[in-house]
């Protein structure tokens, strides 16, 4: 939340809710006329700010800083209110999320490989054993084994596809 008091006074009283955000004011030519302590590096970028204002762009990113410009009028002409947000925490969080995603993906691939291969082999040998003439009792036992293997296969499939341990 930003508020302005006495826009005509060169010593504006700018208050900001986030202590990490920097604020600055530039004139219509892109000359920086005010910057708080979190935005002081903007003086070093005055040439870039001028170019941005000339091109009509109101949002840009420099390194880990996100800069937004807002056009406003005062009694003397057009001014630009700038907000600088440090994106380093956001970038760090995005890297953490990406690493977690890659870890989860590798886990699912390992689960699929290390479980589906033996399950498929067991099902294949069971099918070979079931082929041919078997008495009813033997066939029932093999059907129960087949059902158990299919249940295990369903659990592994749910882990790989949905990340849940369910049948």
C-alpha positions, 0 to 999 in steps of 0.5 A: 500500500503506497500513499502520497502526501504533498506531491508538489513538495520535493520531499515527499513523504512516501510510506510503504507497507512492505519493508523490502520494496523500494520506491522512487519517483522519476520525471517525464524525462526519466530523471530520478528525483527521489528514491528511498534507501531500498531503491537507491541503486536506481540512480545507477540505472537512470539511463535505462529508466529513461529508455524504458519511459521513452519506449512506454514500457511500465514493467521490467526486470533487472537481475533479481529486481522487478521494477514497475512504473506508474504514471501520475500527474502533478501540478508541474507535469507528468511523473512516474512512481516506481516500485522495486521488488526484490525477487531473490526470495521468489527465485529461491522458492521457484528453484526449490519447487523445481528441485522438489518436482525433479526429485518427485519425478525421479522417484516415480520413474524409479518406482515404475522401473523397480516395481513394474518390471518384476510385476510384469515378469511375475504375471508372465510366468504365472500366465505360463503356469496357468496355461494347460490343464490344471485341476480346479483347486490349483486354478483357483490358487493361481487366480488368487495369486494373479488377483494379488499381483494385479492389486499390487500393480494397481497400487504401484500405478497409483503411486506413479500416476497420482502420488497416492497409495491406493488400489 
